[in-house]
Amino acid sequence: MENLTDFTKLPRVLTAEEMQAVDKYTIETLNLIGRVLMENAGRAVFAAILERWAPVAGKRAIVLCGKGNNGGDGFVVARYLQDIGVNCEICLIGSATDLRGDAAANHAVLTRVGYAIREIQHLEALPELRHADFIVDALLGTGVRGPLLGLMAQIVTRINESGRPVIAIDLPTGMNADTGEVVGPCVKANITVTMGCRKQGLLFTPAREYAGEVIVADIGFPHAAFRQVAAEKSAKLATFLLAREVLSNWVPRRPPNAFKNRVGQILVIAGSRGFGGAARLTAVSALRAGAGLVVLAAPESLLPQLEAATAEVIKLPLPEENGIISSAAIEPLQSRMQWADAIAIGPGLGLSEGAQHIVKHILAEFPGTLVLDADALNNLIGQQEAIRRAAGKIILTPHPGELSRLTGANKAAIAVNPVAIARQTAEELGQVLVLKGAPTVVASPTGEVFINSTGNAGMATGGSGDVLTGIIAGLAGQNLDPLRAALLGVYLHGLAGDLARDHLGEWSMLAGDIMEHLHLAMQQLAKQQADLKI
């Protein structure tokens, strides 16, 4: 990963298999006693209850425990709650004879100190959940793969029907830890305390709607365990969550003697008849991201409207056919290609043989960073080899439909597992991939994947992707390598969207509002950068 030495400072995001490998290595190789981890997990959930719902002494809690380690964590939580005077009803779904290992040990502790545990073999034995002040979901953890069945499904349905506050241990029961899929009954939690690292599925829809507030609890997994498992696993634990503390260090700083020709020269090739707005959003967003100069190359017929709307942007009229740039545009573009530090191409470009010819020419000839979006991608369907052999370094920014058309990947599969598909595509093409979505996923050609932590539903509006393209290109022109430009651009785009939402609400946001709040997003990160250096 080019020049990105600090990416390991970002929070890790793990699959269920990866987390189980870390747990196993910690216990079996490092000889850290599993009961210590379970005790720490239970205490972390107890602390979250106190922090969010105190005072709890005298209140009624129902702790629902499964037969595995998730249930063992629940036994620990129940002990702490009982000890401070919570009227805690502890329920084991199944029989004590089914318990093993650390879960059995913590069950035994409860019985030795005299705390009653009700065994639930059928739904009628379940206490009335609506009478609880809160419920602890310690039923199932990361092992769920299909829909819940039988008694477990019935209990989860009862939990949700109760309307009581729920805190889930590690994951809400019924959720796929890797994909966030919910294919049957699933606990709808107010709080989820997940152990060691954030689980991948918690970051994706619909899981985000079920998890509530997510707290990542450090329960004592040594860093050596993560390093060792990363060295052994083919995926190398290489999924991360974007975090402000790291990304703030990447915001470009201008020297006091900055000159417009030295802080990013960006060529934007965009727009066609009826889509001049896409060109404007891309070009102005590149400027807002800090680029010193932006040239907007667009069909000549669009220039009058663009002149009025983008005073700060230099215009380059291009030959056109039926409102779309023609292959004759290569000649006027040539000198600007030599001038540009980065190029953004595609928003509103249109589909034609001429446009395809231009896109392929730039791929083959431009040695800098090239951001491909929208119709640049649509003009390259079936042309993956041209992307692999590009003269420069490419950042592709598709939404799932565009990625499906470009690569042939099934759109439904992309929606279910965007991390795996983004990783595979970036590795196969040898380029940085920005897979837009909720959340957006960025994949490097060397296998690392980064999940964005900013953004909101108000950004589902026409032109939002054009703004992102402009931001990434503007950053790439300021001496940021393609991966860093993509990561910072995605984070800033989402943060600007969050600021716009706070000002306007999700319903009334426009793409231009994201662009107009970009300066505030950059100021926030720049301030964080300055604060970290104090």
Secondary structure as GFF3:
##gff-version 3
##sequence-region A 1 534
A	DSSP	three_ten_helix	7	9	.	.	.	ID=ss1
A	DSSP	beta_strand	13	14	.	.	.	ID=ss2
A	DSSP	alpha_helix	16	24	.	.	.	ID=ss3
A	DSSP	pi_helix	25	29	.	.	.	ID=ss4
A	DSSP	alpha_helix	34	53	.	.	.	ID=ss5
A	DSSP	beta_strand	60	65	.	.	.	ID=ss6
A	DSSP	alpha_helix	69	83	.	.	.	ID=ss7
A	DSSP	beta_strand	87	93	.	.	.	ID=ss8
A	DSSP	three_ten_helix	96	98	.	.	.	ID=ss9
A	DSSP	alpha_helix	101	112	.	.	.	ID=ss10
A	DSSP	beta_strand	117	120	.	.	.	ID=ss11
A	DSSP	three_ten_helix	123	125	.	.	.	ID=ss12
A	DSSP	three_ten_helix	129	131	.	.	.	ID=ss13
A	DSSP	beta_strand	134	138	.	.	.	ID=ss14
A	DSSP	alpha_helix	150	162	.	.	.	ID=ss15
A	DSSP	beta_strand	166	169	.	.	.	ID=ss16
A	DSSP	beta_strand	191	195	.	.	.	ID=ss17
A	DSSP	beta_strand	198	199	.	.	.	ID=ss18
A	DSSP	three_ten_helix	200	203	.	.	.	ID=ss19
A	DSSP	alpha_helix	207	211	.	.	.	ID=ss20
A	DSSP	beta_strand	213	217	.	.	.	ID=ss21
A	DSSP	alpha_helix	223	232	.	.	.	ID=ss22
A	DSSP	beta_strand	239	241	.	.	.	ID=ss23
A	DSSP	alpha_helix	244	247	.	.	.	ID=ss24
A	DSSP	three_ten_helix	248	250	.	.	.	ID=ss25
A	DSSP	three_ten_helix	260	262	.	.	.	ID=ss26
A	DSSP	beta_strand	265	269	.	.	.	ID=ss27
A	DSSP	alpha_helix	276	288	.	.	.	ID=ss28
A	DSSP	beta_strand	293	299	.	.	.	ID=ss29
A	DSSP	three_ten_helix	300	302	.	.	.	ID=ss30
A	DSSP	alpha_helix	303	309	.	.	.	ID=ss31
A	DSSP	beta_strand	314	318	.	.	.	ID=ss32
A	DSSP	beta_strand	320	321	.	.	.	ID=ss33
A	DSSP	beta_strand	324	325	.	.	.	ID=ss34
A	DSSP	three_ten_helix	327	329	.	.	.	ID=ss35
A	DSSP	alpha_helix	330	339	.	.	.	ID=ss36
A	DSSP	beta_strand	342	345	.	.	.	ID=ss37
A	DSSP	alpha_helix	353	365	.	.	.	ID=ss38
A	DSSP	beta_strand	369	372	.	.	.	ID=ss39
A	DSSP	alpha_helix	375	378	.	.	.	ID=ss40
A	DSSP	alpha_helix	384	388	.	.	.	ID=ss41
A	DSSP	beta_strand	393	396	.	.	.	ID=ss42
A	DSSP	alpha_helix	400	407	.	.	.	ID=ss43
A	DSSP	alpha_helix	411	416	.	.	.	ID=ss44
A	DSSP	alpha_helix	418	429	.	.	.	ID=ss45
A	DSSP	beta_strand	432	435	.	.	.	ID=ss46
A	DSSP	beta_strand	441	443	.	.	.	ID=ss47
A	DSSP	beta_strand	449	451	.	.	.	ID=ss48
A	DSSP	three_ten_helix	457	459	.	.	.	ID=ss49
A	DSSP	alpha_helix	464	476	.	.	.	ID=ss50
A	DSSP	alpha_helix	482	504	.	.	.	ID=ss51
A	DSSP	alpha_helix	511	516	.	.	.	ID=ss52
A	DSSP	alpha_helix	518	533	.	.	.	ID=ss53
###
